[in-house]
Amino acid sequence: MMSNSARIKEVTVTALGSAGRPPAKGVGRECVTPLSGLGVADSDMRSGLPPMEVWTVLVTITDEEGNVGIGSAGFGTRVAFDVLVDYFRPMLIGKNPFDIEQLWDLMYLSTLNFGRKGAVISAISAIDIALWDLLGKILNVPVYALIGGRTKAAIPVYASRLYATEDLADLHSEATNYVRAGYCGVKQRLAYGPRDGRTGMLRNLELVSTVADALTENV
């Protein structure tokens, strides 16, 4: 691989505020989450997080020649922001951006006592994505060319919603519209968990069957 003498000059971390409460996701109960088994009633905690004060955390890495790579730590918590600012930014300044594997190990091994998963891994991921983007900019090639080459002409996308649980006709219509819009797949949420017993499982099956029927009818 081409060598690069320019070092990492700056790591900028930005926490973007919430876009506001998301729009209604369909008539019915909230989707089941790991907290549902505890009987947590507060709908604001349904995802395991308090109301979103931070929507997403972005990282930009700039080298000494002015090339910039961008990465994201995902959304829902600012913990990754603190990890990036307090721990990872200082250790990356002055490093060679081409040493991606070594930098990943440096971040992972230096946070073993409080990391290994969750927000810390999200923070490492943000840096990793930004570094690959930066290398693509430096070498003037798409990132896929750096990680094994192109395997397909295009990346398929799927629609991620389908929250409705009461109005099956509405759920069917939503899934139908996604197929007609050209999506090759969908991601559906389920509203019933272990506390709902057999009745809940049968209800989930009904929801999935409704979406499956819509997809097969419109293929």
N, C-alpha and C positions, 0 to 999 in steps of 0.2 A: 504494500500500500504506500502511496506517496507520503513522504514525511512532511511534517509541518512544524515550522519553528515558532510560529506565533503562539503565545500562551493565553490562557483565560484571563481576561482583564477585569470583567465585571459580571456579577450574577445579580439580576434584579428579580425580586419576588413581589408579585402583585396579588392582593386578595380582592376579588370583585364582589361587591355587595349583592344581596339577594335581588332578584328581579321582581320580588313581591310574591304574594301567595299564588301558587299555580292555579290555573282555571279548573273548573269542575271536570272531573274525569269520568263522568257517567253516573247514572242514577243507581244508588245501592250503597252497601257498606264499604268501608275502606278495605284495601287489599290486605291479606294476611301477611304478617312479618314475624321474625323471630320473637318479638315482644308479645305477639298475640297469645302465646302459650302462658304468659304471666297474667293475662287478663288486664293489661294496661288499657285504661279507657281513654286517656288523653290522646286525641287524634293527632296533635302536634308531635307526639313521640312515636308515631307509627313506624317511622323508618329507623328508630333507634337514635335519633338526633333531636335536639331542641329546635325550635323554629329557626330557619336558616338565616343567619346573619351574614354568612359568607357563602356565596353561590359557587365560586370556583377559585382555585389558586393557580396562577400562571407564573412561569419561570422563563426569563430570557437570559441567555449566556452570550456574552460578547467577547471576541478575541481581540488581540492587540491590533489586528488589521481592520477591525470594524465589522467583521462578519458576525451575524446574529443567528442564534438558534432558539426556537421556542418550544416549550413543553408545558404540560398541564398535570396537576396533581389531583384532578377530579374535583368533585363538589361535595358540599354538605358540612364541612368542618374547617376551622382555621388552624387546627393542630398541625397540619402539614406545613402551614405558613411559618409557624414558629420553629419547626425543625429545620426548614430550609434556611431561614434567616440566621438562627443562632448556631447551627451546627455545620450545615453543608456549605453555605456560602464562604465562610472563612477558609475551609480546607481546600476549596476548588481554585481560589485565586492563585494564579501563577502556574497552574498545572497545564500539561499538554492535553488539549481536547481529544487528541487521537488515542489516548490511553483509556479508552472507554471501559474495558473489562477491569483494569486495575482500579479505576475510579469507582466503579460499582462495588468492588470488593472493599475498598477503603471506606465507603459510606456504610455498607452493610455491617462490616466487622467492627466499626467504631461505635455502632449503636446497638450492639447485641444486648446490652443490659436494659434497654428500654424499647427496643424495636422488634425486628423479625417479622412483623406483619402490620396491618392497619395503616395508620397515618404515616408512619415512618417509611414503609414500603411505597406508599403513594408519593411521598416526597422524593425518594430515590428514583422512582419511575419518571417523575417530572424532569429530573436532571438528565436521566438516561435519554428520554425523548428529545430534550433540547440539544444534547450532545450529538445525537445522530443527525438532527436537523442542521446543526452547525457544520458537521463534516460534509453534508451534502452541499451546503453553501460554499464551503472552502474548495471543494473539488469540482463544483459545478455539475453535479450529477444527482439524479433522484435517489432518495434514501434506499429504495428497493434494490438499486444496483449495488449498494454496499452490503446488503444482508442476504445475498443469495441470488439476486436477479428476479426479473418479472416471471410470475407463474401463471398469470391470467391477463386477459386484455382489459378487464374491468373488475371492480370490487362490487359484489352484490350488496344491496342494502335491505333492511327490513323496517317495518313500521312498529314502533314501540309505544303501545297505549292499551286499548281494549280493557278498560276498567269497569264498564257497565256490568251490573250483576242482577238487576231486577227486570229491566225491559229487554228481553231476549231479541225482540225484533230490532231494537236499536243497536244491540251488539252485533247482530247479523249484518245490518246495514253498514255499520262502521267497517267491519272486516271486508265486506264486498267492495266498498269504496277504495280500500287500500289496494286490493287486487287490480281494480280497474285503473288505478293511478300508476300501476306498473311495479309495485313492490313484489318481490319474489318470496317474501316471508313475513311473518308477524311475530311479535312478542306479546303474550297475554298475561295479565295479572289474575290471580285467584283470590277469592275473598274468604275462603273457609279453611280453617286449620284443625289441628288435633282436638281442640276444645269443642269443636262442632260435631265431633263423632261421625258416625256413618252417614247421617243426614247431610252433613256438610260436605263429605267426600262425594256423595251422589250429586250434590248441587254443583260442585266443581266440575264433575264429569259432564253435567248438562251445559255448563258454560263453554267448556272445551269443545264439546260436540257441536254447539251452535256455530262457533268460529270455524271448525273443520268443515262443516257443511257449506258455509259461505265460500270458503276457499276452493273446495272441490267443484262447486257449482259454477265458478267463474274462471276456471283454468282454461 
